[in-house]
Amino acid sequence: MTASLLERSLAAVWHPCTQMKHHETLPLVPVVRGEGPWLITEDGRRLLDGISSWWVNLFGHSNPRINAALRDQLERLEHVLLAGATHPPAVELAERLRALTDGELGHAFFASDGASATEIALKMSFHSWRNRGLTEKNRFLCVADGYHGETVGALAVTDVALFKDAYAPLVRQADTVPSPDARRANAGESAVDVARRAAAALEEKLAAESERIAAFIVEPLVQCAAGMAMHAPEYLRLARALCDRYGVHLICDEIAVGNGRTGTFFAHEQAGIRPDLLCLSKGISGGYLPLSIVLCRDDIYRAFYDDDTRRGFLHSHSYTGNPLACRAALATLDIFRDDDVLAANRERAALLGKFLQETFAAHPAVRHIRQRGMIAAFDVADAASDFPRRFFAAALEAGALLRPIGNTVYFMPPYVMNEPELRALVDAAAQALTTVTA
Ligand SMILES: *Cc1c(COP(=O)(O)O)cnc(C)c1O
């Protein structure tokens, strides 16, 4: 008998973010096909992808329009280096992203994954100050529980103990300010009050140390990896004003929350601000190919523009600006433009919120049901440490792929789920919760 895909995978593949020994009991899902919001397994099961395959998929798996764009691009140019050469998809993508920021973030720097985008933004900020003679500005400020990737440089601004503690001796730790997470409200406090309190702590830090701080990095509106911790836009508005006052760059990491996820195309728009540096990845290619982009203001770009090579930004990755990935991103932007996706998502998000309230509001173990656009979540009281794995397994049994973070169950569906599918997703979560809390 030939070994199954599952057995061969466990024998040869080292899976990410996983204690491999847990797979002695934890199921591994052997996916052979994708169709819209559905994943189809080797043995023919159909699972709803409730988390957009780690927050990357926007318009479903095997989307006909993105597939067609990629086929066309394959026949033209699969890849060329972006140093000393250029190609239409990179140029068009940079232009269209600039237009989406009303021209304020005028240059796009390309890389392949989110962690690289974080590192690029940090290096760009530091180096631009250095080029202006402000060499003391070499520290970064980040938000408690924030997540910006797991390479050694990105871990400096990631504040998730589980991912970071083992590598602490390797990491140049950034300074951390309190999270504006609305769940931290004291009795009688609103989300805006929490935001103001957190901004006051940020101001204290900036007032004392801005001369040595290059940039403040934040995940706008939702700290996703922290367990979908949500905050009021007021925090971003205040952070923008403080960064201006104290001469510190504001980096918005929209790797997870960009691309319409929170209801606006960029999450920072809800605060009426623009960052100095904007990191995009995950959904930017529709969930098709590894691509990340750092957009920057022209004053940062100009700080590198010089006859001296060493004042340039000498950063690169082999697949920087890959034409196929850029083309997938262009097809994704076409769908946003042609289908009025943000409007359709408002209805989709309202349905998801309604189903969650109906199903979970009265559940004795459920706390803090919350939502921002196409991200919804709740916490489970008194969850055991193996809760995420047990819930994952129980949700699979019920027909959905859902991976809780700690005691937080969350939903981040692709923007193609229809009403019955959203209903089925929430029902699968309810069934899983019943199984796990039984
Ligand atoms: C996923 C994520 C990253 C890291 O992206 P990778 O492609 O996984 O390296 C960085 N920041 C945020 C907010 C993320 O959600």
Residues whose N, C-alpha, C, O or C-beta is under 5 A from the ligand:
A	BS01	LIG	D113 G114 A115 Y147 H148 G149 E219 D253 I255 A256
